[in-house]
Amino acid sequence: MSARGLKFLDNWMAQQLPIVARGDPIAASDLADQLMTAAEKAGIRADEINGEVASVFEVIFEAMRRRKRTG
């Protein structure tokens, strides 16, 4: 994953994860699709995001699962 791709992934997830249910695989799948669409619109190639990870879905789902509950 390029430094630019990693920064985009990190920032995007920080904005999106707080608004989804914790550990929801359907939401994770939707977010993976949304992430790749947002990256493309930002001029970031898919290989810059998923070049070093086996699955963008797995990265998002694991981040959702590990996210601390608020409130």
mmCIF file as Biopython writes it, N, C-alpha, C and O atoms, coordinates in Angstrom:
data_model
#
loop_
_atom_site.group_PDB
_atom_site.id
_atom_site.type_symbol
_atom_site.label_atom_id
_atom_site.label_alt_id
_atom_site.label_comp_id
_atom_site.label_asym_id
_atom_site.label_entity_id
_atom_site.label_seq_id
_atom_site.pdbx_PDB_ins_code
_atom_site.Cartn_x
_atom_site.Cartn_y
_atom_site.Cartn_z
_atom_site.occupancy
_atom_site.B_iso_or_equiv
_atom_site.auth_seq_id
_atom_site.auth_asym_id
_atom_site.pdbx_PDB_model_num
ATOM 1   N N  . MET A ? 1  ? 0.857   -1.165 0.000  1.0 0.0 1  A 1 
ATOM 2   C CA . MET A ? 1  ? 0.000   0.000  0.000  1.0 0.0 1  A 1 
ATOM 3   C C  . MET A ? 1  ? 0.904   1.230  0.000  1.0 0.0 1  A 1 
ATOM 4   O O  . MET A ? 1  ? 1.859   1.313  0.772  1.0 0.0 1  A 1 
ATOM 5   N N  . SER A ? 2  ? 0.597   2.155  -0.855 1.0 0.0 2  A 1 
ATOM 6   C CA . SER A ? 2  ? 1.385   3.380  -0.905 1.0 0.0 2  A 1 
ATOM 7   C C  . SER A ? 2  ? 1.084   4.237  0.323  1.0 0.0 2  A 1 
ATOM 8   O O  . SER A ? 2  ? 0.053   4.071  0.974  1.0 0.0 2  A 1 
ATOM 9   N N  . ALA A ? 3  ? 1.993   5.148  0.623  1.0 0.0 3  A 1 
ATOM 10  C CA . ALA A ? 3  ? 1.775   6.059  1.753  1.0 0.0 3  A 1 
ATOM 11  C C  . ALA A ? 3  ? 0.510   6.883  1.513  1.0 0.0 3  A 1 
ATOM 12  O O  . ALA A ? 3  ? -0.257  7.140  2.441  1.0 0.0 3  A 1 
ATOM 13  N N  . ARG A ? 4  ? 0.304   7.289  0.281  1.0 0.0 4  A 1 
ATOM 14  C CA . ARG A ? 4  ? -0.888  8.070  -0.061 1.0 0.0 4  A 1 
ATOM 15  C C  . ARG A ? 4  ? -2.147  7.228  0.122  1.0 0.0 4  A 1 
ATOM 16  O O  . ARG A ? 4  ? -3.152  7.713  0.641  1.0 0.0 4  A 1 
ATOM 17  N N  . GLY A ? 5  ? -2.091  5.967  -0.305 1.0 0.0 5  A 1 
ATOM 18  C CA . GLY A ? 5  ? -3.234  5.071  -0.136 1.0 0.0 5  A 1 
ATOM 19  C C  . GLY A ? 5  ? -3.533  4.803  1.323  1.0 0.0 5  A 1 
ATOM 20  O O  . GLY A ? 5  ? -4.696  4.779  1.729  1.0 0.0 5  A 1 
ATOM 21  N N  . LEU A ? 6  ? -2.484  4.599  2.122  1.0 0.0 6  A 1 
ATOM 22  C CA . LEU A ? 6  ? -2.654  4.350  3.554  1.0 0.0 6  A 1 
ATOM 23  C C  . LEU A ? 6  ? -3.266  5.559  4.250  1.0 0.0 6  A 1 
ATOM 24  O O  . LEU A ? 6  ? -4.165  5.414  5.078  1.0 0.0 6  A 1 
ATOM 25  N N  . LYS A ? 7  ? -2.781  6.748  3.917  1.0 0.0 7  A 1 
ATOM 26  C CA . LYS A ? 7  ? -3.322  7.968  4.524  1.0 0.0 7  A 1 
ATOM 27  C C  . LYS A ? 7  ? -4.797  8.136  4.156  1.0 0.0 7  A 1 
ATOM 28  O O  . LYS A ? 7  ? -5.619  8.485  5.003  1.0 0.0 7  A 1 
ATOM 29  N N  . PHE A ? 8  ? -5.121  7.886  2.893  1.0 0.0 8  A 1 
ATOM 30  C CA . PHE A ? 8  ? -6.511  7.998  2.461  1.0 0.0 8  A 1 
ATOM 31  C C  . PHE A ? 8  ? -7.383  7.000  3.212  1.0 0.0 8  A 1 
ATOM 32  O O  . PHE A ? 8  ? -8.446  7.364  3.715  1.0 0.0 8  A 1 
ATOM 33  N N  . LEU A ? 9  ? -6.944  5.743  3.292  1.0 0.0 9  A 1 
ATOM 34  C CA . LEU A ? 9  ? -7.691  4.699  3.993  1.0 0.0 9  A 1 
ATOM 35  C C  . LEU A ? 9  ? -7.903  5.073  5.453  1.0 0.0 9  A 1 
ATOM 36  O O  . LEU A ? 9  ? -9.015  4.957  5.968  1.0 0.0 9  A 1 
ATOM 37  N N  . ASP A ? 10 ? -6.859  5.516  6.115  1.0 0.0 10 A 1 
ATOM 38  C CA . ASP A ? 10 ? -6.940  5.880  7.528  1.0 0.0 10 A 1 
ATOM 39  C C  . ASP A ? 10 ? -7.916  7.036  7.753  1.0 0.0 10 A 1 
ATOM 40  O O  . ASP A ? 10 ? -8.774  6.964  8.632  1.0 0.0 10 A 1 
ATOM 41  N N  . ASN A ? 11 ? -7.785  8.083  6.970  1.0 0.0 11 A 1 
ATOM 42  C CA . ASN A ? 11 ? -8.669  9.246  7.126  1.0 0.0 11 A 1 
ATOM 43  C C  . ASN A ? 11 ? -10.115 8.902  6.788  1.0 0.0 11 A 1 
ATOM 44  O O  . ASN A ? 11 ? -11.035 9.330  7.485  1.0 0.0 11 A 1 
ATOM 45  N N  . TRP A ? 12 ? -10.317 8.138  5.733  1.0 0.0 12 A 1 
ATOM 46  C CA . TRP A ? 12 ? -11.666 7.778  5.315  1.0 0.0 12 A 1 
ATOM 47  C C  . TRP A ? 12 ? -12.342 6.929  6.378  1.0 0.0 12 A 1 
ATOM 48  O O  . TRP A ? 12 ? -13.504 7.159  6.715  1.0 0.0 12 A 1 
ATOM 49  N N  . MET A ? 13 ? -11.622 5.952  6.907  1.0 0.0 13 A 1 
ATOM 50  C CA . MET A ? 13 ? -12.200 5.088  7.937  1.0 0.0 13 A 1 
ATOM 51  C C  . MET A ? 13 ? -12.506 5.874  9.208  1.0 0.0 13 A 1 
ATOM 52  O O  . MET A ? 13 ? -13.518 5.615  9.859  1.0 0.0 13 A 1 
ATOM 53  N N  . ALA A ? 14 ? -11.657 6.821  9.570  1.0 0.0 14 A 1 
ATOM 54  C CA . ALA A ? 14 ? -11.901 7.633  10.765 1.0 0.0 14 A 1 
ATOM 55  C C  . ALA A ? 14 ? -13.202 8.423  10.632 1.0 0.0 14 A 1 
ATOM 56  O O  . ALA A ? 14 ? -13.892 8.662  11.623 1.0 0.0 14 A 1 
ATOM 57  N N  . GLN A ? 15 ? -13.532 8.825  9.414  1.0 0.0 15 A 1 
ATOM 58  C CA . GLN A ? 15 ? -14.771 9.568  9.187  1.0 0.0 15 A 1 
ATOM 59  C C  . GLN A ? 15 ? -15.987 8.658  9.108  1.0 0.0 15 A 1 
ATOM 60  O O  . GLN A ? 15 ? -17.070 9.043  9.547  1.0 0.0 15 A 1 
ATOM 61  N N  . GLN A ? 16 ? -15.833 7.470  8.563  1.0 0.0 16 A 1 
ATOM 62  C CA . GLN A ? 16 ? -16.972 6.596  8.286  1.0 0.0 16 A 1 
ATOM 63  C C  . GLN A ? 16 ? -17.333 5.640  9.415  1.0 0.0 16 A 1 
ATOM 64  O O  . GLN A ? 16 ? -18.518 5.396  9.644  1.0 0.0 16 A 1 
ATOM 65  N N  . LEU A ? 17 ? -16.363 5.097  10.122 1.0 0.0 17 A 1 
ATOM 66  C CA . LEU A ? 17 ? -16.651 4.067  11.122 1.0 0.0 17 A 1 
ATOM 67  C C  . LEU A ? 17 ? -17.567 4.520  12.250 1.0 0.0 17 A 1 
ATOM 68  O O  . LEU A ? 17 ? -18.394 3.729  12.703 1.0 0.0 17 A 1 
ATOM 69  N N  . PRO A ? 18 ? -17.457 5.746  12.719 1.0 0.0 18 A 1 
ATOM 70  C CA . PRO A ? 18 ? -18.349 6.129  13.824 1.0 0.0 18 A 1 
ATOM 71  C C  . PRO A ? 18 ? -19.837 6.110  13.475 1.0 0.0 18 A 1 
ATOM 72  O O  . PRO A ? 18 ? -20.675 6.135  14.377 1.0 0.0 18 A 1 
ATOM 73  N N  . ILE A ? 19 ? -20.181 6.066  12.196 1.0 0.0 19 A 1 
ATOM 74  C CA . ILE A ? 19 ? -21.596 6.141  11.831 1.0 0.0 19 A 1 
ATOM 75  C C  . ILE A ? 19 ? -22.193 4.787  11.467 1.0 0.0 19 A 1 
ATOM 76  O O  . ILE A ? 19 ? -23.344 4.721  11.036 1.0 0.0 19 A 1 
ATOM 77  N N  . VAL A ? 20 ? -21.435 3.710  11.631 1.0 0.0 20 A 1 
ATOM 78  C CA . VAL A ? 20 ? -21.952 2.378  11.291 1.0 0.0 20 A 1 
ATOM 79  C C  . VAL A ? 20 ? -22.009 1.490  12.527 1.0 0.0 20 A 1 
ATOM 80  O O  . VAL A ? 20 ? -21.336 1.741  13.527 1.0 0.0 20 A 1 
ATOM 81  N N  . ALA A ? 21 ? -22.822 0.456  12.435 1.0 0.0 21 A 1 
ATOM 82  C CA . ALA A ? 21 ? -22.946 -0.501 13.534 1.0 0.0 21 A 1 
ATOM 83  C C  . ALA A ? 21 ? -21.640 -1.272 13.706 1.0 0.0 21 A 1 
ATOM 84  O O  . ALA A ? 21 ? -20.961 -1.602 12.734 1.0 0.0 21 A 1 
ATOM 85  N N  . ARG A ? 22 ? -21.316 -1.543 14.930 1.0 0.0 22 A 1 
ATOM 86  C CA . ARG A ? 22 ? -20.075 -2.246 15.244 1.0 0.0 22 A 1 
ATOM 87  C C  . ARG A ? 22 ? -20.176 -3.717 14.830 1.0 0.0 22 A 1 
ATOM 88  O O  . ARG A ? 22 ? -21.105 -4.411 15.242 1.0 0.0 22 A 1 
ATOM 89  N N  . GLY A ? 23 ? -19.223 -4.197 14.015 1.0 0.0 23 A 1 
ATOM 90  C CA . GLY A ? 23 ? -19.148 -5.597 13.646 1.0 0.0 23 A 1 
ATOM 91  C C  . GLY A ? 23 ? -20.199 -6.076 12.662 1.0 0.0 23 A 1 
ATOM 92  O O  . GLY A ? 23 ? -20.466 -7.277 12.599 1.0 0.0 23 A 1 
ATOM 93  N N  . ASP A ? 24 ? -20.806 -5.185 11.893 1.0 0.0 24 A 1 
ATOM 94  C CA . ASP A ? 24 ? -21.843 -5.549 10.925 1.0 0.0 24 A 1 
ATOM 95  C C  . ASP A ? 24 ? -21.194 -5.856 9.571  1.0 0.0 24 A 1 
ATOM 96  O O  . ASP A ? 24 ? -20.699 -4.939 8.916  1.0 0.0 24 A 1 
ATOM 97  N N  . PRO A ? 25 ? -21.184 -7.131 9.131  1.0 0.0 25 A 1 
ATOM 98  C CA . PRO A ? 25 ? -20.510 -7.481 7.881  1.0 0.0 25 A 1 
ATOM 99  C C  . PRO A ? 25 ? -21.144 -6.846 6.645  1.0 0.0 25 A 1 
ATOM 100 O O  . PRO A ? 25 ? -20.444 -6.564 5.673  1.0 0.0 25 A 1 
ATOM 101 N N  . ILE A ? 26 ? -22.442 -6.621 6.668  1.0 0.0 26 A 1 
ATOM 102 C CA . ILE A ? 26 ? -23.086 -5.975 5.522  1.0 0.0 26 A 1 
ATOM 103 C C  . ILE A ? 26 ? -22.622 -4.525 5.422  1.0 0.0 26 A 1 
ATOM 104 O O  . ILE A ? 26 ? -22.334 -4.035 4.330  1.0 0.0 26 A 1 
ATOM 105 N N  . ALA A ? 27 ? -22.551 -3.845 6.558  1.0 0.0 27 A 1 
ATOM 106 C CA . ALA A ? 27 ? -22.055 -2.466 6.563  1.0 0.0 27 A 1 
ATOM 107 C C  . ALA A ? 27 ? -20.597 -2.424 6.118  1.0 0.0 27 A 1 
ATOM 108 O O  . ALA A ? 27 ? -20.201 -1.514 5.390  1.0 0.0 27 A 1 
ATOM 109 N N  . ALA A ? 28 ? -19.793 -3.397 6.547  1.0 0.0 28 A 1 
ATOM 110 C CA . ALA A ? 28 ? -18.383 -3.445 6.151  1.0 0.0 28 A 1 
ATOM 111 C C  . ALA A ? 28 ? -18.251 -3.617 4.642  1.0 0.0 28 A 1 
ATOM 112 O O  . ALA A ? 28 ? -17.399 -2.986 4.016  1.0 0.0 28 A 1 
ATOM 113 N N  . SER A ? 29 ? -19.081 -4.458 4.064  1.0 0.0 29 A 1 
ATOM 114 C CA . SER A ? 29 ? -19.058 -4.662 2.612  1.0 0.0 29 A 1 
ATOM 115 C C  . SER A ? 29 ? -19.441 -3.381 1.878  1.0 0.0 29 A 1 
ATOM 116 O O  . SER A ? 29 ? -18.801 -3.004 0.896  1.0 0.0 29 A 1 
ATOM 117 N N  . ASP A ? 30 ? -20.481 -2.721 2.357  1.0 0.0 30 A 1 
ATOM 118 C CA . ASP A ? 30 ? -20.897 -1.451 1.758  1.0 0.0 30 A 1 
ATOM 119 C C  . ASP A ? 30 ? -19.798 -0.406 1.884  1.0 0.0 30 A 1 
ATOM 120 O O  . ASP A ? 30 ? -19.533 0.337  0.940  1.0 0.0 30 A 1 
ATOM 121 N N  . LEU A ? 31 ? -19.157 -0.348 3.054  1.0 0.0 31 A 1 
ATOM 122 C CA . LEU A ? 31 ? -18.078 0.616  3.262  1.0 0.0 31 A 1 
ATOM 123 C C  . LEU A ? 31 ? -16.888 0.328  2.354  1.0 0.0 31 A 1 
ATOM 124 O O  . LEU A ? 31 ? -16.255 1.259  1.857  1.0 0.0 31 A 1 
ATOM 125 N N  . ALA A ? 32 ? -16.575 -0.940 2.133  1.0 0.0 32 A 1 
ATOM 126 C CA . ALA A ? 32 ? -15.471 -1.293 1.235  1.0 0.0 32 A 1 
ATOM 127 C C  . ALA A ? 32 ? -15.753 -0.767 -0.173 1.0 0.0 32 A 1 
ATOM 128 O O  . ALA A ? 32 ? -14.865 -0.216 -0.823 1.0 0.0 32 A 1 
ATOM 129 N N  . ASP A ? 33 ? -16.978 -0.938 -0.635 1.0 0.0 33 A 1 
ATOM 130 C CA . ASP A ? 33 ? -17.363 -0.412 -1.949 1.0 0.0 33 A 1 
ATOM 131 C C  . ASP A ? 33 ? -17.285 1.112  -1.972 1.0 0.0 33 A 1 
ATOM 132 O O  . ASP A ? 33 ? -16.774 1.697  -2.926 1.0 0.0 33 A 1 
ATOM 133 N N  . GLN A ? 34 ? -17.791 1.749  -0.924 1.0 0.0 34 A 1 
ATOM 134 C CA . GLN A ? 34 ? -17.770 3.213  -0.839 1.0 0.0 34 A 1 
ATOM 135 C C  . GLN A ? 34 ? -16.337 3.739  -0.784 1.0 0.0 34 A 1 
ATOM 136 O O  . GLN A ? 34 ? -16.022 4.764  -1.389 1.0 0.0 34 A 1 
ATOM 137 N N  . LEU A ? 35 ? -15.476 3.035  -0.059 1.0 0.0 35 A 1 
ATOM 138 C CA . LEU A ? 35 ? -14.071 3.437  0.043  1.0 0.0 35 A 1 
ATOM 139 C C  . LEU A ? 35 ? -13.413 3.435  -1.323 1.0 0.0 35 A 1 
ATOM 140 O O  . LEU A ? 35 ? -12.737 4.396  -1.691 1.0 0.0 35 A 1 
ATOM 141 N N  . MET A ? 36 ? -13.606 2.364  -2.077 1.0 0.0 36 A 1 
ATOM 142 C CA . MET A ? 36 ? -12.960 2.267  -3.377 1.0 0.0 36 A 1 
ATOM 143 C C  . MET A ? 36 ? -13.508 3.311  -4.349 1.0 0.0 36 A 1 
ATOM 144 O O  . MET A ? 36 ? -12.760 3.838  -5.172 1.0 0.0 36 A 1 
ATOM 145 N N  . THR A ? 37 ? -14.789 3.613  -4.265 1.0 0.0 37 A 1 
ATOM 146 C CA . THR A ? 37 ? -15.381 4.661  -5.099 1.0 0.0 37 A 1 
ATOM 147 C C  . THR A ? 37 ? -14.811 6.027  -4.723 1.0 0.0 37 A 1 
ATOM 148 O O  . THR A ? 37 ? -14.465 6.821  -5.598 1.0 0.0 37 A 1 
ATOM 149 N N  . ALA A ? 38 ? -14.714 6.297  -3.426 1.0 0.0 38 A 1 
ATOM 150 C CA . ALA A ? 38 ? -14.162 7.576  -2.958 1.0 0.0 38 A 1 
ATOM 151 C C  . ALA A ? 38 ? -12.696 7.711  -3.352 1.0 0.0 38 A 1 
ATOM 152 O O  . ALA A ? 38 ? -12.255 8.793  -3.739 1.0 0.0 38 A 1 
ATOM 153 N N  . ALA A ? 39 ? -11.946 6.629  -3.258 1.0 0.0 39 A 1 
ATOM 154 C CA . ALA A ? 39 ? -10.532 6.663  -3.640 1.0 0.0 39 A 1 
ATOM 155 C C  . ALA A ? 39 ? -10.396 6.974  -5.131 1.0 0.0 39 A 1 
ATOM 156 O O  . ALA A ? 39 ? -9.572  7.798  -5.526 1.0 0.0 39 A 1 
ATOM 157 N N  . GLU A ? 40 ? -11.199 6.319  -5.941 1.0 0.0 40 A 1 
ATOM 158 C CA . GLU A ? 40 ? -11.159 6.562  -7.382 1.0 0.0 40 A 1 
ATOM 159 C C  . GLU A ? 40 ? -11.468 8.026  -7.689 1.0 0.0 40 A 1 
ATOM 160 O O  . GLU A ? 40 ? -10.794 8.644  -8.513 1.0 0.0 40 A 1 
ATOM 161 N N  . LYS A ? 41 ? -12.482 8.582  -7.029 1.0 0.0 41 A 1 
ATOM 162 C CA . LYS A ? 41 ? -12.837 9.989  -7.235 1.0 0.0 41 A 1 
ATOM 163 C C  . LYS A ? 41 ? -11.717 10.922 -6.798 1.0 0.0 41 A 1 
ATOM 164 O O  . LYS A ? 41 ? -11.569 12.017 -7.341 1.0 0.0 41 A 1 
ATOM 165 N N  . ALA A ? 42 ? -10.919 10.485 -5.804 1.0 0.0 42 A 1 
ATOM 166 C CA . ALA A ? 42 ? -9.800  11.288 -5.311 1.0 0.0 42 A 1 
ATOM 167 C C  . ALA A ? 42 ? -8.532  11.072 -6.140 1.0 0.0 42 A 1 
ATOM 168 O O  . ALA A ? 42 ? -7.487  11.655 -5.852 1.0 0.0 42 A 1 
ATOM 169 N N  . GLY A ? 43 ? -8.636  10.227 -7.174 1.0 0.0 43 A 1 
ATOM 170 C CA . GLY A ? 43 ? -7.484  9.977  -8.036 1.0 0.0 43 A 1 
ATOM 171 C C  . GLY A ? 43 ? -6.517  8.947  -7.479 1.0 0.0 43 A 1 
ATOM 172 O O  . GLY A ? 43 ? -5.359  8.897  -7.894 1.0 0.0 43 A 1 
ATOM 173 N N  . ILE A ? 44 ? -6.975  8.131  -6.552 1.0 0.0 44 A 1 
ATOM 174 C CA . ILE A ? 44 ? -6.132  7.099  -5.944 1.0 0.0 44 A 1 
ATOM 175 C C  . ILE A ? 44 ? -6.518  5.757  -6.558 1.0 0.0 44 A 1 
ATOM 176 O O  . ILE A ? 44 ? -7.670  5.331  -6.483 1.0 0.0 44 A 1 
ATOM 177 N N  . ARG A ? 45 ? -5.531  5.098  -7.168 1.0 0.0 45 A 1 
ATOM 178 C CA . ARG A ? 45 ? -5.776  3.811  -7.819 1.0 0.0 45 A 1 
ATOM 179 C C  . ARG A ? 45 ? -6.068  2.731  -6.785 1.0 0.0 45 A 1 
ATOM 180 O O  . ARG A ? 45 ? -5.632  2.822  -5.638 1.0 0.0 45 A 1 
ATOM 181 N N  . ALA A ? 46 ? -6.803  1.718  -7.198 1.0 0.0 46 A 1 
ATOM 182 C CA . ALA A ? 46 ? -7.155  0.605  -6.311 1.0 0.0 46 A 1 
ATOM 183 C C  . ALA A ? 46 ? -5.911  -0.060 -5.740 1.0 0.0 46 A 1 
ATOM 184 O O  . ALA A ? 46 ? -5.903  -0.454 -4.573 1.0 0.0 46 A 1 
ATOM 185 N N  . ASP A ? 47 ? -4.853  -0.193 -6.550 1.0 0.0 47 A 1 
ATOM 186 C CA . ASP A ? 47 ? -3.650  -0.863 -6.044 1.0 0.0 47 A 1 
ATOM 187 C C  . ASP A ? 47 ? -2.936  -0.043 -4.973 1.0 0.0 47 A 1 
ATOM 188 O O  . ASP A ? 47 ? -2.134  -0.587 -4.214 1.0 0.0 47 A 1 
ATOM 189 N N  . GLU A ? 48 ? -3.216  1.253  -4.904 1.0 0.0 48 A 1 
ATOM 190 C CA . GLU A ? 48 ? -2.643  2.058  -3.831 1.0 0.0 48 A 1 
ATOM 191 C C  . GLU A ? 48 ? -3.342  1.783  -2.505 1.0 0.0 48 A 1 
ATOM 192 O O  . GLU A ? 48 ? -2.762  2.013  -1.444 1.0 0.0 48 A 1 
ATOM 193 N N  . ILE A ? 49 ? -4.566  1.301  -2.549 1.0 0.0 49 A 1 
ATOM 194 C CA . ILE A ? 49 ? -5.315  0.974  -1.339 1.0 0.0 49 A 1 
ATOM 195 C C  . ILE A ? 49 ? -5.099  -0.477 -0.945 1.0 0.0 49 A 1 
ATOM 196 O O  . ILE A ? 49 ? -4.793  -0.771 0.211  1.0 0.0 49 A 1 
ATOM 197 N N  . ASN A ? 50 ? -5.256  -1.380 -1.896 1.0 0.0 50 A 1 
ATOM 198 C CA . ASN A ? 50 ? -5.226  -2.795 -1.531 1.0 0.0 50 A 1 
ATOM 199 C C  . ASN A ? 50 ? -3.958  -3.529 -1.940 1.0 0.0 50 A 1 
ATOM 200 O O  . ASN A ? 50 ? -3.946  -4.759 -1.969 1.0 0.0 50 A 1 
ATOM 201 N N  . GLY A ? 51 ? -2.910  -2.817 -2.251 1.0 0.0 51 A 1 
ATOM 202 C CA . GLY A ? 51 ? -1.658  -3.449 -2.656 1.0 0.0 51 A 1 
ATOM 203 C C  . GLY A ? 51 ? -1.023  -4.318 -1.585 1.0 0.0 51 A 1 
ATOM 204 O O  . GLY A ? 51 ? -0.325  -5.277 -1.914 1.0 0.0 51 A 1 
ATOM 205 N N  . GLU A ? 52 ? -1.242  -4.015 -0.328 1.0 0.0 52 A 1 
ATOM 206 C CA . GLU A ? 52 ? -0.604  -4.757 0.757  1.0 0.0 52 A 1 
ATOM 207 C C  . GLU A ? 52 ? -1.582  -5.478 1.658  1.0 0.0 52 A 1 
ATOM 208 O O  . GLU A ? 52 ? -1.166  -6.190 2.572  1.0 0.0 52 A 1 
ATOM 209 N N  . VAL A ? 53 ? -2.857  -5.310 1.424  1.0 0.0 53 A 1 
ATOM 210 C CA . VAL A ? 53 ? -3.857  -5.997 2.248  1.0 0.0 53 A 1 
ATOM 211 C C  . VAL A ? 53 ? -4.568  -7.039 1.396  1.0 0.0 53 A 1 
ATOM 212 O O  . VAL A ? 53 ? -4.809  -6.827 0.208  1.0 0.0 53 A 1 
ATOM 213 N N  . ALA A ? 54 ? -4.897  -8.150 2.007  1.0 0.0 54 A 1 
ATOM 214 C CA . ALA A ? 54 ? -5.572  -9.217 1.271  1.0 0.0 54 A 1 
ATOM 215 C C  . ALA A ? 54 ? -6.987  -8.802 0.879  1.0 0.0 54 A 1 
ATOM 216 O O  . ALA A ? 54 ? -7.483  -9.187 -0.179 1.0 0.0 54 A 1 
ATOM 217 N N  . SER A ? 55 ? -7.632  -8.014 1.742  1.0 0.0 55 A 1 
ATOM 218 C CA . SER A ? 55 ? -9.024  -7.651 1.501  1.0 0.0 55 A 1 
ATOM 219 C C  . SER A ? 55 ? -9.353  -6.344 2.206  1.0 0.0 55 A 1 
ATOM 220 O O  . SER A ? 55 ? -9.190  -6.225 3.420  1.0 0.0 55 A 1 
ATOM 221 N N  . VAL A ? 56 ? -9.815  -5.368 1.441  1.0 0.0 56 A 1 
ATOM 222 C CA . VAL A ? 56 ? -10.253 -4.107 2.034  1.0 0.0 56 A 1 
ATOM 223 C C  . VAL A ? 56 ? -11.418 -4.375 2.984  1.0 0.0 56 A 1 
ATOM 224 O O  . VAL A ? 56 ? -11.506 -3.770 4.053  1.0 0.0 56 A 1 
ATOM 225 N N  . PHE A ? 57 ? -12.305 -5.281 2.593  1.0 0.0 57 A 1 
ATOM 226 C CA . PHE A ? 57 ? -13.420 -5.664 3.457  1.0 0.0 57 A 1 
ATOM 227 C C  . PHE A ? 57 ? -12.907 -6.131 4.816  1.0 0.0 57 A 1 
ATOM 228 O O  . PHE A ? 57 ? -13.418 -5.689 5.845  1.0 0.0 57 A 1 
ATOM 229 N N  . GLU A ? 58 ? -11.908 -7.013 4.845  1.0 0.0 58 A 1 
ATOM 230 C CA . GLU A ? 58 ? -11.384 -7.543 6.108  1.0 0.0 58 A 1 
ATOM 231 C C  . GLU A ? 58 ? -10.785 -6.439 6.972  1.0 0.0 58 A 1 
ATOM 232 O O  . GLU A ? 58 ? -10.965 -6.438 8.190  1.0 0.0 58 A 1 
ATOM 233 N N  . VAL A ? 59 ? -10.076 -5.501 6.351  1.0 0.0 59 A 1 
ATOM 234 C CA . VAL A ? 59 ? -9.485  -4.383 7.101  1.0 0.0 59 A 1 
ATOM 235 C C  . VAL A ? 59 ? -10.592 -3.555 7.752  1.0 0.0 59 A 1 
ATOM 236 O O  . VAL A ? 59 ? -10.503 -3.214 8.931  1.0 0.0 59 A 1 
ATOM 237 N N  . ILE A ? 60 ? -11.619 -3.237 6.994  1.0 0.0 60 A 1 
ATOM 238 C CA . ILE A ? 60 ? -12.721 -2.433 7.521  1.0 0.0 60 A 1 
ATOM 239 C C  . ILE A ? 60 ? -13.487 -3.198 8.593  1.0 0.0 60 A 1 
ATOM 240 O O  . ILE A ? 60 ? -13.801 -2.647 9.648  1.0 0.0 60 A 1 
ATOM 241 N N  . PHE A ? 61 ? -13.788 -4.468 8.323  1.0 0.0 61 A 1 
ATOM 242 C CA . PHE A ? 61 ? -14.544 -5.263 9.288  1.0 0.0 61 A 1 
ATOM 243 C C  . PHE A ? 61 ? -13.778 -5.401 10.598 1.0 0.0 61 A 1 
ATOM 244 O O  . PHE A ? 61 ? -14.367 -5.291 11.673 1.0 0.0 61 A 1 
ATOM 245 N N  . GLU A ? 62 ? -12.476 -5.640 10.520 1.0 0.0 62 A 1 
ATOM 246 C CA . GLU A ? 62 ? -11.669 -5.766 11.740 1.0 0.0 62 A 1 
ATOM 247 C C  . GLU A ? 62 ? -11.626 -4.439 12.495 1.0 0.0 62 A 1 
ATOM 248 O O  . GLU A ? 62 ? -11.702 -4.424 13.724 1.0 0.0 62 A 1 
ATOM 249 N N  . ALA A ? 63 ? -11.506 -3.329 11.772 1.0 0.0 63 A 1 
ATOM 250 C CA . ALA A ? 63 ? -11.519 -2.017 12.430 1.0 0.0 63 A 1 
ATOM 251 C C  . ALA A ? 63 ? -12.859 -1.775 13.112 1.0 0.0 63 A 1 
ATOM 252 O O  . ALA A ? 63 ? -12.910 -1.221 14.210 1.0 0.0 63 A 1 
ATOM 253 N N  . MET A ? 64 ? -13.943 -2.189 12.463 1.0 0.0 64 A 1 
ATOM 254 C CA . MET A ? 64 ? -15.270 -2.041 13.069 1.0 0.0 64 A 1 
ATOM 255 C C  . MET A ? 64 ? -15.373 -2.892 14.329 1.0 0.0 64 A 1 
ATOM 256 O O  . MET A ? 64 ? -15.898 -2.448 15.350 1.0 0.0 64 A 1 
ATOM 257 N N  . ARG A ? 65 ? -14.871 -4.110 14.246 1.0 0.0 65 A 1 
ATOM 258 C CA . ARG A ? 65 ? -14.951 -5.030 15.374 1.0 0.0 65 A 1 
ATOM 259 C C  . ARG A ? 65 ? -14.155 -4.520 16.570 1.0 0.0 65 A 1 
ATOM 260 O O  . ARG A ? 65 ? -14.583 -4.670 17.715 1.0 0.0 65 A 1 
ATOM 261 N N  . ARG A ? 66 ? -13.003 -3.920 16.308 1.0 0.0 66 A 1 
ATOM 262 C CA . ARG A ? 66 ? -12.124 -3.447 17.384 1.0 0.0 66 A 1 
ATOM 263 C C  . ARG A ? 66 ? -12.495 -2.068 17.910 1.0 0.0 66 A 1 
ATOM 264 O O  . ARG A ? 66 ? -12.017 -1.653 18.966 1.0 0.0 66 A 1 
ATOM 265 N N  . ARG A ? 67 ? -13.331 -1.371 17.192 1.0 0.0 67 A 1 
ATOM 266 C CA . ARG A ? 67 ? -13.694 -0.003 17.580 1.0 0.0 67 A 1 
ATOM 267 C C  . ARG A ? 67 ? -14.333 0.000  18.962 1.0 0.0 67 A 1 
ATOM 268 O O  . ARG A ? 67 ? -15.198 -0.822 19.262 1.0 0.0 67 A 1 
ATOM 269 N N  . LYS A ? 68 ? -13.904 0.913  19.776 1.0 0.0 68 A 1 
ATOM 270 C CA . LYS A ? 68 ? -14.463 1.033  21.127 1.0 0.0 68 A 1 
ATOM 271 C C  . LYS A ? 68 ? -15.874 1.589  21.052 1.0 0.0 68 A 1 
ATOM 272 O O  . LYS A ? 68 ? -16.185 2.453  20.232 1.0 0.0 68 A 1 
ATOM 273 N N  . ARG A ? 69 ? -16.704 1.074  21.917 1.0 0.0 69 A 1 
ATOM 274 C CA . ARG A ? 69 ? -18.073 1.599  22.011 1.0 0.0 69 A 1 
ATOM 275 C C  . ARG A ? 69 ? -18.029 2.976  22.662 1.0 0.0 69 A 1 
ATOM 276 O O  . ARG A ? 69 ? -17.226 3.232  23.559 1.0 0.0 69 A 1 
ATOM 277 N N  . THR A ? 70 ? -18.899 3.845  22.198 1.0 0.0 70 A 1 
ATOM 278 C CA . THR A ? 70 ? -18.998 5.173  22.809 1.0 0.0 70 A 1 
ATOM 279 C C  . THR A ? 70 ? -20.352 5.295  23.478 1.0 0.0 70 A 1 
ATOM 280 O O  . THR A ? 70 ? -21.318 4.638  23.090 1.0 0.0 70 A 1 
ATOM 281 N N  . GLY A ? 71 ? -20.403 6.143  24.487 1.0 0.0 71 A 1 
ATOM 282 C CA . GLY A ? 71 ? -21.679 6.409  25.139 1.0 0.0 71 A 1 
ATOM 283 C C  . GLY A ? 71 ? -21.979 5.583  26.315 1.0 0.0 71 A 1 
ATOM 284 O O  . GLY A ? 71 ? -23.036 5.741  26.927 1.0 0.0 71 A 1 
#
